[in-house]
Amino acid sequence: MLTEIKVKSTKEPNYKMYYQIEEHCIYYNVDIIKNSASDFNLDFEDYFKIIFCHELGHALDKNLQKNHQLVNGLLQRIKENPISRLNKQYLNDIKNINIKNEQKAWENASGLIDASLKSSFDKVKEDSLSRVKEIAKLEMENMRLKILNAIQGN
């Protein structure tokens, strides 16, 4: 499975690195990685290894495809009926699925990382998970506001 993963450089401005499930590809942005590495006082190569292992962790997640389909299904339900009373629960479910996906990727990555990078790995992991939780909350609030605007006809 891992031998089939493609790895490509990108100029995508919003992500330092991400796993694209449909393409089975890990994309990375060198410029963002360089900046992020310096935030952790790590050299580029070590930081790259840490976040690359995290993305491999997504690829190894046996539930990722199912979770991806579940999130897409919930988003479709919201789109089809923006005034449903269930949308708040759907949004919360999406947030929790996304957080669990990230936690699982870090869990999988911990078995891939070199022992010499364990301390740095733990720092990056904790920072990432705290950011993921905050970003998930913000994304869900943004989606909730879009739903309200759709209901009000704005």
Solvent accessible surface area in square Angstrom, and as a share of the most:
residue,aa,sasa,rsa
1,M,128,0.57
2,L,66,0.33
3,T,134,0.78
4,E,122,0.55
5,I,22,0.11
6,K,93,0.39
7,V,70,0.40
8,K,90,0.38
9,S,69,0.45
10,T,27,0.16
11,K,151,0.64
12,E,49,0.22
13,P,101,0.63
14,N,114,0.58
15,Y,116,0.44
16,K,69,0.29
17,M,11,0.05
18,Y,57,0.21
19,Y,30,0.11
20,Q,51,0.23
21,I,30,0.15
22,E,115,0.52
23,E,75,0.33
24,H,37,0.17
25,C,0,0.00
26,I,0,0.00
27,Y,33,0.12
28,Y,45,0.17
29,N,7,0.03
30,V,48,0.28
31,D,74,0.38
32,I,44,0.22
33,I,0,0.00
34,K,112,0.47
35,N,103,0.53
36,S,16,0.11
37,A,3,0.02
38,S,72,0.46
39,D,113,0.58
40,F,50,0.21
41,N,142,0.73
42,L,32,0.16
43,D,87,0.45
44,F,73,0.30
45,E,105,0.47
46,D,36,0.19
47,Y,1,0.00
48,F,45,0.19
49,K,88,0.37
50,I,0,0.00
51,I,7,0.04
52,F,46,0.19
53,C,16,0.10
54,H,12,0.05
55,E,12,0.06
56,L,26,0.13
57,G,0,0.00
58,H,16,0.07
59,A,2,0.02
60,L,56,0.28
61,D,9,0.05
62,K,189,0.80
63,N,75,0.38
64,L,20,0.10
65,Q,88,0.39
66,K,121,0.51
67,N,24,0.12
68,H,58,0.26
69,Q,109,0.48
70,L,90,0.45
71,V,18,0.11
72,N,72,0.37
73,G,34,0.33
74,L,11,0.06
75,L,61,0.30
76,Q,86,0.38
77,R,133,0.48
78,I,9,0.05
79,K,157,0.66
80,E,122,0.54
81,N,71,0.36
82,P,41,0.26
83,I,118,0.60
84,S,28,0.18
85,R,236,0.86
86,L,102,0.51
87,N,8,0.04
88,K,161,0.68
89,Q,94,0.42
90,Y,27,0.10
91,L,11,0.05
92,N,61,0.31
93,D,45,0.23
94,I,3,0.01
95,K,41,0.17
96,N,57,0.29
97,I,21,0.11
98,N,47,0.24
99,I,23,0.12
100,K,131,0.56
101,N,15,0.08
102,E,37,0.17
103,Q,70,0.31
104,K,73,0.31
105,A,0,0.00
106,W,4,0.01
107,E,102,0.46
108,N,31,0.16
109,A,0,0.00
110,S,48,0.31
111,G,69,0.66
112,L,71,0.35
113,I,19,0.10
114,D,83,0.43
115,A,91,0.71
116,S,97,0.63
117,L,15,0.08
118,K,95,0.40
119,S,74,0.48
120,S,24,0.15
121,F,1,0.00
122,D,54,0.28
123,K,133,0.56
124,V,5,0.03
125,K,51,0.22
126,E,108,0.48
127,D,43,0.22
128,S,25,0.16
129,L,21,0.10
130,S,68,0.44
131,R,143,0.52
132,V,27,0.15
133,K,84,0.36
134,E,89,0.40
135,I,90,0.46
136,A,3,0.03
137,K,115,0.49
138,L,110,0.55
139,E,85,0.38
140,M,18,0.08
141,E,72,0.32
142,N,79,0.40
143,M,48,0.21
144,R,94,0.34
145,L,83,0.41
146,K,125,0.53
147,I,17,0.09
148,L,66,0.33
149,N,68,0.35
150,A,59,0.46
151,I,77,0.39
152,Q,122,0.54
153,G,67,0.64
154,N,133,0.68
